[in-house]
């Protein structure tokens, strides 16, 4: 299981705007639990979008392979 801080770092590297932790002055969160819930919500969204992209890419590759196979048969 990834820690909340690790998830926050992954999100930052992926380009997401990650809220500051409760210890900093610019944080809108008063408790670590609220901040962790916000990070978890962002991370679930991030993971779901990556999974959806992976599925789209796989479907695109499958369709392309099918079209190439049909094209090859048409010329044979």
Backbone as CSV, one residue per row, in Angstrom:
resi,resn,N_x,N_y,N_z,CA_x,CA_y,CA_z,C_x,C_y,C_z
1,UNK,0.841,-1.171,0.000,0.000,0.000,0.000,0.894,1.244,0.000
2,UNK,0.566,2.170,-0.861,1.342,3.402,-0.942,0.936,4.365,0.172
3,UNK,1.914,5.084,0.694,1.597,6.096,1.704,0.965,7.305,1.018
4,UNK,0.318,8.117,1.815,-0.322,9.317,1.275,0.721,10.251,0.672
5,UNK,1.853,10.372,1.318,2.924,11.237,0.805,3.444,10.715,-0.531
6,UNK,3.575,9.395,-0.635,4.037,8.796,-1.892,3.016,9.051,-3.008
7,UNK,1.738,8.896,-2.702,0.688,9.178,-3.680,0.740,10.640,-4.111
8,UNK,0.953,11.532,-3.151,1.056,12.961,-3.471,2.229,13.222,-4.406
9,UNK,3.351,12.552,-4.176,4.521,12.719,-5.048,4.242,12.198,-6.454
10,UNK,3.570,11.062,-6.555,3.206,10.517,-7.864,2.313,11.496,-8.609
11,UNK,1.346,12.048,-7.909,0.432,13.013,-8.524,1.174,14.257,-8.999
12,UNK,2.095,14.750,-8.192,2.891,15.923,-8.581,3.676,15.641,-9.861
13,UNK,4.322,14.478,-9.903,5.119,14.113,-11.080,4.250,13.954,-12.317
14,UNK,2.988,13.573,-12.111,2.060,13.406,-13.231,1.434,14.730,-13.656
15,UNK,1.749,15.807,-12.942,1.263,17.127,-13.326,-0.026,17.568,-12.643
16,UNK,-0.457,16.830,-11.632,-1.663,17.220,-10.917,-1.331,18.311,-9.897
17,UNK,-2.289,19.180,-9.653,-2.143,20.204,-8.616,-2.489,19.550,-7.284
18,UNK,-1.472,19.305,-6.477,-1.646,18.615,-5.204,-1.732,19.653,-4.086
19,UNK,-2.762,19.552,-3.249,-2.871,20.522,-2.156,-1.722,20.367,-1.159
20,UNK,-1.349,21.470,-0.566,-0.276,21.465,0.427,-0.729,20.710,1.671
21,UNK,0.232,20.095,2.332,-0.086,19.348,3.546,-0.454,20.314,4.675
22,UNK,-1.169,19.834,5.688,-1.655,20.708,6.765,-0.577,21.459,7.515
23,UNK,0.657,21.014,7.465,1.731,21.691,8.176,2.153,23.006,7.549
24,UNK,1.826,23.238,6.290,2.260,24.474,5.626,1.215,25.576,5.785
25,UNK,1.653,26.795,5.666,0.772,27.948,5.871,-0.271,28.084,4.768
26,UNK,0.031,27.598,3.565,-0.884,27.766,2.436,-1.922,26.647,2.329
27,UNK,-1.943,25.750,3.290,-2.852,24.606,3.223,-4.276,24.983,3.623
28,UNK,-5.259,24.582,2.800,-6.647,24.827,3.188,-7.162,23.760,4.159
29,UNK,-6.364,22.738,4.421,-6.789,21.625,5.269,-6.276,21.806,6.689
30,UNK,-7.152,21.597,7.644,-6.771,21.765,9.045,-6.288,20.460,9.666
31,UNK,-6.681,19.326,9.102,-6.250,18.055,9.667,-5.579,17.201,8.604
32,UNK,-4.737,16.324,9.062,-4.047,15.404,8.167,-5.060,14.464,7.518
33,UNK,-6.106,14.092,8.247,-7.117,13.186,7.702,-7.836,13.808,6.510
34,UNK,-8.178,15.074,6.593,-8.844,15.766,5.474,-7.908,15.849,4.266
35,UNK,-6.660,16.160,4.519,-5.673,16.237,3.444,-5.484,14.863,2.803
36,UNK,-5.380,13.825,3.632,-5.195,12.467,3.117,-6.388,12.044,2.270
37,UNK,-7.585,12.433,2.679,-8.779,12.099,1.897,-8.745,12.815,0.546
38,UNK,-8.309,14.063,0.530,-8.199,14.808,-0.732,-7.174,14.162,-1.654
39,UNK,-6.044,13.747,-1.099,-5.008,13.086,-1.893,-5.536,11.763,-2.421
40,UNK,-6.221,11.005,-1.572,-6.767,9.709,-1.989,-7.766,9.882,-3.137
41,UNK,-8.613,10.896,-3.037,-9.590,11.169,-4.098,-8.892,11.501,-5.411
42,UNK,-7.877,12.350,-5.344,-7.107,12.688,-6.545,-6.410,11.461,-7.111
43,UNK,-5.869,10.628,-6.232,-5.132,9.457,-6.689,-6.057,8.445,-7.366
44,UNK,-7.247,8.268,-6.823,-8.214,7.358,-7.443,-8.582,7.865,-8.834
45,UNK,-8.784,9.163,-8.963,-9.078,9.764,-10.263,-7.918,9.541,-11.231
46,UNK,-6.716,9.747,-10.756,-5.507,9.544,-11.565,-5.400,8.089,-12.017
47,UNK,-5.576,7.157,-11.096,-5.459,5.738,-11.430,-6.537,5.315,-12.427
48,UNK,-7.746,5.817,-12.238,-8.834,5.482,-13.157,-8.569,6.038,-14.556
49,UNK,-8.037,7.244,-14.630,-7.761,7.828,-15.942,-6.633,7.077,-16.648
50,UNK,-5.638,6.610,-15.891,-4.557,5.809,-16.492,-5.087,4.471,-16.988
51,UNK,-5.966,3.859,-16.211,-6.543,2.574,-16.629,-7.392,2.756,-17.884
52,UNK,-8.170,3.830,-17.926,-9.003,4.097,-19.100,-8.135,4.332,-20.331
53,UNK,-7.038,5.062,-20.165,-6.136,5.312,-21.293,-5.510,4.006,-21.773
54,UNK,-5.140,3.168,-20.852,-4.559,1.884,-21.215,-5.554,1.039,-22.014
55,UNK,-6.802,1.037,-21.584,-7.835,0.297,-22.315,-8.064,0.876,-23.707
56,UNK,-8.089,2.208,-23.810,-8.251,2.841,-25.124,-7.091,2.495,-26.042
57,UNK,-5.870,2.547,-25.502,-4.682,2.215,-26.298,-4.725,0.763,-26.768
58,UNK,-5.139,-0.146,-25.892,-5.222,-1.558,-26.267,-6.274,-1.771,-27.335
59,UNK,-7.396,-1.111,-27.213,-8.452,-1.242,-28.218,-8.004,-0.662,-29.554
60,UNK,-7.295,0.454,-29.511,-6.774,1.053,-30.737,-5.775,0.115,-31.420
61,UNK,-4.899,-0.510,-30.650,-3.924,-1.450,-31.201,-4.629,-2.670,-31.789
62,UNK,-5.652,-3.164,-31.108,-6.399,-4.318,-31.607,-7.094,-3.981,-32.919
63,UNK,-7.709,-2.819,-32.988,-8.400,-2.391,-34.201,-7.416,-2.219,-35.353
64,UNK,-6.278,-1.614,-35.071,-5.258,-1.421,-36.102,-4.750,-2.763,-36.627
65,UNK,-4.503,-3.707,-35.729,-4.040,-5.024,-36.153,-5.099,-5.720,-37.012
66,UNK,-6.349,-5.588,-36.638,-7.437,-6.187,-37.407,-7.528,-5.564,-38.801
67,UNK,-7.409,-4.243,-38.884,-7.444,-3.564,-40.178,-6.262,-3.959,-41.057
68,UNK,-5.084,-4.080,-40.438,-3.904,-4.492,-41.200,-4.071,-5.914,-41.728
69,UNK,-4.642,-6.795,-40.918,-4.851,-8.164,-41.344,-5.863,-8.218,-42.490
70,UNK,-6.929,-7.454,-42.375,-7.932,-7.421,-43.440,-7.350,-6.839,-44.717
71,UNK,-6.526,-5.825,-44.587,-5.897,-5.200,-45.742,-4.963,-6.187,-46.437
72,UNK,-4.208,-6.943,-45.655,-3.280,-7.923,-46.226,-4.042,-9.011,-46.965
73,UNK,-5.172,-9.440,-46.410,-5.981,-10.463,-47.074,-6.603,-9.938,-48.372
74,UNK,-6.952,-8.655,-48.387,-7.557,-8.058,-49.574,-6.551,-8.011,-50.732
75,UNK,-5.280,-7.869,-50.429,-4.237,-7.793,-51.467,-3.687,-9.165,-51.836
76,UNK,-4.069,-10.169,-51.090,-3.525,-11.518,-51.359,-4.255,-12.223,-52.465
